[in-house]
Amino acid sequence: MRALQLTAANTFAVTSLPDPVPGPGQVLVRWQAAALNFRDVQVARGSYPNTAFPLIPGSDAAGTVEACGPGATRWKPGDRVLTQVVQGWQAGEMLPHHPRTILGGVLPGVLCERSALAEDGLVATPAHLSDQEAACLPCAGTTAWNALHGSGTTRPGDTVLVQGTGGVALWALLLARAAGARVLAITSSPAKAERLRALGAEAVHDYRADPAWDAWALAASGGAGVDHVIEVGGPGTIARSIAAVRFHGRISLIGVLTGVAGEVPTAALFRKHVCLQGIFCGPRTMTTALARAVAQHRLRPVVDRVFPLDQAAQAFAHLASGSHVGKVVIGL
């Protein structure tokens, strides 16, 4: 089979590897598409924890079951499936050993034609989605679901603020709207603002034209502040998120686009009784709940561009540039 390997930091090679054989409790899946996350860019740079080269990157893929190993009964050949990013996290809270079961980092990834995975490391693909669309669910979709419906409770009439046009932000927008919430968004250009409005954002602010988006969010929420901020920027945006959220509101800290360390205005955080929660993907029960909600509401992710496997390096660079709207996908 063909597979993408990172042989060193930012060094990509499409290689030929033996087809895997499913062992006891495993299934063999023929992948059709894989979607990238910013975490994959970090892995490629060699800056993600516990990364050792060479490796096959990627955690998000969709395809079809080709064969079942001994004792595997959950799936049958022909079933359409997508990945569970943290293979060992089936339900409940994340435990210390779960991060050692992440695809495309500690475990071999899915930027390859076939994988043999545990039968409980997969989730059924919503029937109305193509494989390219379904590949966009596992990490970004589950993370957004966890923020809105797992660690947080999103109710009709809530105001949710999303940052940017990346995968998590757009999934949060779609899922919040499906839950009856009002969505505010910030972005970096008028063109991206139009895309956000078309997807259901009630109001959008261009933070490059006016960096004071926290003041805008306060005004757009009647001066009270928003109920929930989907925080993907990290240290460079957290202070404005705290300023924008209401008293007793919630901030879901998901991304590190502006770095992994920085100052946090702790006095403002506790003075407003804000709940600041870290979110890292979610268990298989949440990925399953996400897939069911996507099917029920007929939601479709935004696919920015689809690259062939031979252009994987360009796909990673495109994602790293921040110019995308939605998910960057690689065809397999």
C-alpha positions in Angstrom: 0.0 0.0 0.0 1.0 3.7 -0.4 1.6 5.6 2.7 2.8 9.1 3.7 5.8 9.0 6.0 7.5 11.7 7.9 11.1 10.7 7.9 12.3 13.8 9.8 10.9 17.1 10.7 9.0 18.6 7.7 10.4 15.8 5.5 7.6 14.0 3.6 7.9 10.8 1.6 5.2 8.7 -0.1 6.4 5.1 0.3 5.2 1.6 -0.4 4.5 -0.5 2.7 3.1 -4.0 3.2 -0.7 -4.1 3.6 -1.6 -4.6 7.3 -3.4 -7.8 8.4 -6.1 -7.5 11.0 -5.4 -9.3 14.2 -7.8 -10.5 16.9 -10.5 -7.9 17.5 -9.3 -5.8 14.6 -10.7 -4.7 11.3 -8.9 -3.8 8.1 -10.1 -0.5 6.7 -9.5 0.9 3.2 -9.3 4.7 3.7 -10.6 7.0 1.0 -9.8 10.4 2.6 -8.0 11.9 5.5 -8.4 15.4 7.0 -5.6 17.4 8.6 -5.6 19.2 12.0 -3.2 21.8 13.3 -1.9 19.1 15.6 -0.6 17.3 12.4 1.4 20.4 11.5 2.9 20.3 15.0 3.8 16.6 14.5 5.3 17.4 11.2 7.4 20.1 12.7 8.6 17.8 15.4 7.1 20.0 18.1 4.4 17.7 19.3 5.1 15.7 22.5 6.2 12.1 22.2 6.8 12.3 18.5 9.5 10.1 17.0 10.4 9.8 13.3 9.8 8.0 11.0 6.0 7.9 11.4 2.8 7.9 9.4 0.9 11.1 10.4 -2.8 11.8 10.6 -5.6 10.9 13.0 -8.8 11.6 10.9 -9.9 9.4 8.1 -12.9 7.8 6.6 -13.3 4.7 4.4 -14.7 1.2 4.1 -14.2 -2.0 6.1 -12.5 -4.6 3.9 -12.0 -7.5 6.4 -12.5 -8.5 10.0 -9.9 -10.3 12.2 -10.7 -13.2 14.5 -13.4 -12.3 17.1 -14.2 -8.9 15.5 -18.0 -8.7 15.3 -18.9 -4.9 15.5 -18.3 -4.3 11.8 -18.7 -6.2 8.5 -17.0 -5.8 5.1 -18.6 -2.9 3.3 -19.4 -0.8 6.4 -18.4 2.8 6.1 -16.5 4.0 9.1 -14.4 6.9 10.4 -11.7 7.0 13.1 -11.8 7.5 16.8 -8.8 9.8 17.4 -7.8 8.6 20.9 -8.2 4.9 20.2 -8.2 3.8 23.9 -10.6 6.5 25.1 -14.0 4.8 24.9 -16.1 6.7 27.4 -16.0 8.9 30.5 -13.1 11.2 31.5 -9.7 11.2 29.9 -7.2 9.3 32.0 -3.4 9.5 32.0 -2.9 6.5 29.8 -5.3 7.7 27.0 -2.9 10.1 25.3 -0.6 7.1 24.6 -3.3 5.8 22.2 -3.6 8.8 19.8 -3.4 8.1 16.1 -0.8 9.9 14.1 1.6 10.6 16.9 2.2 7.8 19.4 0.4 5.3 17.3 0.8 5.0 13.5 -1.5 7.4 11.7 -4.0 7.1 8.9 -2.4 8.9 5.9 -2.1 5.6 4.2 -4.3 3.4 2.0 -5.1 0.8 4.7 -5.0 0.4 8.5 -5.8 -2.5 10.9 -7.5 -0.9 13.9 -9.3 -2.2 17.0 -13.0 -2.6 16.1 -13.9 -0.2 18.9 -11.6 2.4 17.5 -14.1 3.3 14.7 -17.4 5.0 14.4 -20.1 4.6 11.7 -20.1 7.3 9.0 -23.3 9.3 8.6 -24.9 8.0 5.4 -25.4 11.4 3.7 -21.7 12.4 3.9 -19.0 11.6 1.3 -15.8 10.0 2.7 -14.0 13.4 2.1 -16.7 15.1 4.3 -16.7 12.3 6.9 -13.0 12.5 7.4 -13.6 16.0 8.8 -15.5 14.7 11.8 -13.2 12.9 14.2 -10.9 15.5 15.8 -12.4 18.9 15.1 -16.0 17.8 15.2 -15.6 15.7 18.4 -13.7 18.6 20.1 -16.4 21.1 19.2 -19.1 18.6 20.4 -17.2 18.1 23.7 -17.0 21.8 24.3 -20.7 22.4 23.6 -22.3 19.3 24.8 -19.8 17.3 26.8 -18.0 19.5 29.3 -20.5 22.3 28.6 -24.2 22.5 28.1 -25.4 24.6 25.2 -29.0 25.7 25.3 -31.3 27.4 22.8 -30.8 31.1 23.1 -27.2 30.9 24.3 -24.6 33.1 22.6 -21.5 31.3 21.5 -18.4 33.1 20.2 -16.2 31.3 17.7 -12.7 32.4 16.6 -11.7 32.1 12.9 -12.6 29.7 10.1 -10.7 26.5 11.1 -12.2 23.1 11.6 -13.1 23.4 15.2 -14.6 26.9 14.9 -16.8 25.9 11.9 -18.0 22.7 13.6 -18.8 24.8 16.7 -20.7 27.2 14.6 -22.7 24.4 12.9 -23.4 22.5 16.1 -24.3 25.6 18.1 -26.8 26.7 15.5 -28.3 23.2 15.4 -28.7 23.4 19.2 -30.6 26.7 18.8 -27.8 29.0 20.0 -26.8 32.4 18.5 -23.3 32.5 17.1 -20.9 35.4 16.9 -17.7 35.0 15.0 -14.4 36.8 14.6 -12.2 36.5 11.5 -9.4 38.1 9.6 -10.9 39.2 6.3 -14.2 40.4 4.7 -14.2 37.3 2.4 -14.0 35.0 5.4 -16.7 37.1 7.2 -19.1 36.5 4.3 -18.5 32.7 4.5 -19.2 32.8 8.2 -22.5 34.7 7.7 -23.5 32.2 5.0 -22.9 29.3 7.5 -25.2 30.9 10.1 -23.1 33.3 12.1 -25.4 36.2 13.2 -22.7 38.8 13.4 -19.0 38.7 12.4 -16.1 41.0 13.3 -12.9 41.6 11.3 -10.2 41.6 14.0 -7.5 42.8 11.6 -9.5 45.9 10.9 -10.4 46.4 14.6 -8.4 44.3 17.1 -10.7 45.1 20.0 -13.0 42.2 19.2 -13.8 41.7 22.9 -15.5 45.1 23.1 -17.4 44.2 19.9 -18.6 40.9 21.4 -19.7 42.7 24.6 -21.7 45.2 22.5 -23.1 42.4 20.3 -24.3 40.6 23.4 -26.1 43.6 24.9 -23.2 44.5 27.2 -23.6 41.3 29.3 -21.0 39.2 27.5 -21.3 35.9 25.6 -22.2 32.7 27.3 -19.4 30.6 25.8 -16.2 31.2 23.9 -14.6 28.6 21.7 -11.0 29.6 22.3 -8.6 28.3 19.7 -6.0 31.0 19.8 -4.4 30.3 23.1 -2.2 32.8 25.0 -2.6 35.6 22.4 -6.4 35.7 22.6 -7.3 34.4 26.1 -7.3 37.8 27.7 -9.9 39.2 25.2 -11.9 36.0 25.6 -12.1 36.6 29.4 -13.2 40.1 28.7 -15.8 39.0 26.2 -17.5 36.3 28.3 -20.3 37.0 30.7 -20.2 36.5 34.5 -20.4 32.8 35.2 -19.8 32.1 31.5 -17.6 29.4 30.0 -14.4 29.4 27.9 -13.4 26.2 26.2 -9.6 26.4 25.6 -8.9 24.2 22.6 -6.2 25.6 20.5 -2.6 26.9 20.7 -2.5 28.9 17.5 -0.7 31.7 19.2 1.6 29.5 21.3 1.6 27.1 24.2 2.4 29.5 27.1 1.6 33.1 28.1 0.0 35.4 30.6 -3.5 34.8 31.8 -5.4 37.7 33.6 -6.3 35.6 36.6 -8.0 38.4 38.5 -10.5 39.0 35.7 -11.0 35.2 35.5 -12.0 34.7 39.1 -13.7 38.1 39.4 -16.2 37.1 36.8 -16.6 33.5 38.1 -15.6 32.2 34.6 -15.3 28.5 34.0 -12.1 27.9 32.0 -12.0 24.4 30.7 -9.4 22.6 28.6 -10.7 20.4 25.8 -8.8 17.7 23.9 -10.9 15.8 21.5 -13.3 13.3 23.3 -14.1 9.6 23.8 -15.8 7.4 21.3 -19.2 7.9 22.9 -18.9 11.6 21.9 -17.7 10.9 18.4 -20.7 8.6 18.1 -23.1 11.2 19.4 -21.6 13.8 17.0 -22.1 11.5 14.1 -25.7 10.9 15.1 -26.4 14.6 15.4 -24.7 15.3 12.1 -27.0 12.7 10.5 -30.1 14.0 12.2 -29.5 17.6 11.3 -28.0 16.7 7.9 -25.0 18.8 8.7 -22.1 19.0 6.3 -18.6 20.2 7.2 -16.8 22.8 5.1 -14.1 21.2 2.9 -11.6 23.9 1.9 -9.4 21.9 -0.5 -8.7 18.3 -1.4 -5.0 17.4 -2.2 -3.8 14.1 -3.6 -1.4 12.1 -1.4 1.5 13.1 -3.6 0.9 16.7 -2.7 0.7 16.1 1.1 3.5 18.5 1.8 1.6 21.3 0.1 -1.5 20.3 2.1 0.3 20.7 5.4 1.8 24.0 4.2 -1.7 25.3 3.2 -3.1 24.4 6.6 -0.2 26.1 8.4 -0.7 29.3 6.3 -4.1 29.9 8.0 -5.6 30.8 4.6 -8.1 28.0 4.7 -11.8 28.0 5.5 -12.8 24.7 7.0 -10.9 21.5 6.6 -7.9 20.5 4.4 -8.4 17.0 3.1 -6.0 14.5 1.4 -7.4 11.9 -0.9 -6.2 8.4 -0.4 
